[in-house]
Amino acid sequence: MSANTSSTDHIFNAIRRSLSEEFPELTLIYIICDEGQQSTAFKSKKHEFADHPSAKELIEQIETALDTRPPEHFGSYFIKHHEKILMGLQKKLSALAVCFINTKTLEYFEDADFSCKCTAYSACFETLHHLLKKDTNEDPIQTDPSREKINALRIKLMADCFAAMMLESTGTKGAIQIIIKKYCENTLSPAKDFHPENHPLLLAIDGLNVVYKDLKDEIPSKTGLIAHTYYMAAEIGNTYDDISLKQWIRFYLGAQDMAWAGYSNNAILSAAVYSSDSPYIRSNAHICAESLNTTPVPLKDTNIYNPFADDEKNERLHIRACKMAFMALLERINETEDPNLFFETARKQTKDLLKFKPMGWCAPALIEAENALRLFKETPTTEEEMIGNAFQASLSQIQWKDLKTLNRKFIDLTRKGMDIGPNEALEIIGDDEVYAHYRNAFELLK
């Protein structure tokens, strides 16, 4: 990050002060730290709010979370305190919030100050959401986990809208388009430090532009800029139903599958526009294309893994690619009398799989075909039939849905910083019976 520490602290402190001016009942603490260092950073910061009435309870809550949550999960923590005043006839609200900020989020944009402000405002929204939302008596045991996930994603959408509008309103002209373009680029690129699943802003671009244009100057009396922007962001987020958000998840997963496999932005968007049966996904792709000034066109090569296409079609393509690879190998081996070609192709296919290209992967079946060739090489009349049977029997154990799941697992772990090689792949597979048949292919690379 190009911004120095003093500049970063200044930005976060300025936003924190502006929040306190509008909401004096709220104490917000930002803790900026590298991934895995939040516990150390928290210890050095907690003295700043130790005198708050809710400090003890919130400290216990955070320390428990730090002991139990994965280190890559930074979060916001919030608690309200009601103090009785006027001989117990009234209650005075005081609230305390602690927001952990991953330093990697401060590198999303080329302008470091812009990144700091965007991140600070986004975290600010989540704090305000806790402060201003109505308390409910909803039983957490009865809460649908999938519903919780969608609600959390909607809050992320609102937070991004809030950050974009606050930047525009405080003098950064064009901030909305800058953020949209960057988030589109990151969603379509191999993303390690950026998490597209937390930034569905692009699906709300039309609503964001309309609401901001129409309401930005209509600030009610006794309402500050931050509160007004909060309610605008909430209005935008609540216009998008659960289906829209679920389709965003499908879009970013498909985009990441293709991005990690090395496909260009245009190829990913073209796959989505011309292959998906979802109008939401096609709409997201068109928005990205417009933001990035590119025009989707039909894919020239339709024999690739296209996560936006019908999965039955992908499975048929996969099986066809496997069988064609096998038949081509048989023909070459008959010409060269070199059975090692089975191993060479199996190695190449597995290297491709480790580069997130699952389509046509049948390395275990090729290895079994080589075994059959050695066993039956003295009986040429039945050799080809036996080899074909061995290949087909092994291929039938490679289910497309399982292979696709493993590929996505490789991507997820790579995004978390793991380098996936044959040894790592074997560790990931472990003792899982679903993937037991895959082991020999990865062992062949060692």
Secondary structure, 3 states (H helix, E strand, C coil): CCCCHHHHHHHHHHHHHHHHHHCCCEEEEEEEECCCCHHHHHHHHHHHHCCCCCHHHHHHHHHHHHHHCCCCCCCEEEEEEEEEECCCCEEEEEEEEEEEEEHHHHHCCCCHHHHHHHHHHHHHHHHHHHHHCCCCCCCHHHCCHHHHHHHHHHHHHHHHHHHHHHHHHCCCCCHHHHHHHHHHHHHCCCCCCCCHHHCCHHHHHHHHHHHHHHHCCCCCCCCCHHHHHHHHHHHHHHCCCHHHHHHHHHHHHHHHHHHHCCCCHHHHHHHHHHHCCCHHHHHHHHHHHHHCCCCCCCCCCCCCCCCCCCHHHHHHHHHHHHHHHHHHHHHHHHHHCCCHHHHHHHHHHHHHHCCCCCCCCCHHHHHHHHHHHHHCCCCHHHHHHHHHHHHHHHHCCCCHHHHHHHHHHHHHHHHCCCCCCHHHHHHHHCCCHHHHHHHHHHHCCC
